[in-house]
Amino acid sequence: MSARKLPAPQPNPETEAFWDGLGAGILRIKTCGDCQQGHYFPRTICPHCGSADTRWLDTKGEGAIYSLSVMRRGEGAPFAVAWVTLDEGPSLMTNLVADDLDSLAIGQRVRLHPQASDNTDVGDGPFLPFFTPSGD
């Protein structure tokens, strides 16, 4: 089996705080000052109401698996991808890190587990927002 190669993120002024947060172990989302809704992926304009009054929010980095799929074939297999709904509301597609992929389940609690992209040494970033079972 070969390791999965994931592209390194390309931060820009709009997303730089997001990538910097992951390097510090913090998952940041944007929230709207007008409609009060959080959103992921980070962007300046609120996708719910169109307002430009958005602010960064440091999340707890916790949520629940909404949907998941374990990939058993192909480069880097096996691995798991999932939709995770954060406690703050937004959902994101992510990778799950677990010793036993068959033990993962819809509704299971997970927590942020940032991983360095495949193109860097661990600890150097840029980091990607992976999740792992929280054990709750």
Buried (B, 14 or more C-beta within 10 A) or exposed (E): EEEEEBEBBEBEEEBEBBBBBBBEEBBBBBBBEEBEBBBBEBEEBBBEEEBEEBEEEEBEBBBBBBEBEBBEEEEEEEBBEBBBBBEBBBBBEBBBBBEEBEEBEEEBBBBBBBBBBEEEEEEEBBBBBBBBBBEE
